Amino acid sequence: MSETSRIEHEIEQTRADLAATVDALTAKVEATEQRLKAPLVVLAGLAAGAVVGLVVQHLRR
């Protein structure tokens, strides 16, 4: 294998490694976003329920 071919091969391998790293990091970020969104959705639901409860209580007076 010539020196140029070896270097080209190393460049391609490095590109593939970097692409795999980016894909893995993207998956971790997406998973983290999903874990963070779930509690926020629950809190938003509780807040909405509390507001509805207050409105109903006010209307009954």
N, C-alpha and C positions, 0 to 999 in steps of 0.2 A: 504494500500500500504506500503510495507516495505521500510525502509530507502534506501536500495540498489536500489530498483525499482524506487524510487522517484529521486535519483541521476542520474540513467541511463536515466530517462525521461528528466530531466533537461539538461543533456549532449546532447541528441538528439535534443531537442528544440533549444539549443544554436547553434548546428551545422546547423540546418535548418535556423535559423536567420542569421548566418554568410554567408551561401550560398546565401540567398536572398540579403544580403547587397552587396556581391561581384558581383552578377548579375546586381544589380541596378547601381553600380559604373562602371561596364564594359559598360553598355548601355550609361551612361553619357559620358564616355571617347570616345566611338565610335561616338556619336553625335557631340561632340566637334571637333573631328578630321574631320568629314565631313564639319562642318561649316568653319573650317580653310582651308580646301582644295579648296573649291569653289572659293574664291578670288584669290588663287594662280594659279588656272587653267585659270582664266580670265586674270590675269597679264601675264602669259606665252603666252597666245594667242595674247595679244596685242604686246608683245615683238617680237613674231614670225612674226606678220603682219608688224611691223616696219622694221624688218630685210629684209623681202621680198620687202617691198617698197623701201628701200635703194638700194637693189640689182637691182631692175627694173630701178630705176632712174639712177643708175650708168651705166647700160647696154644701156640706151637710149642716152647717151652722145657720 
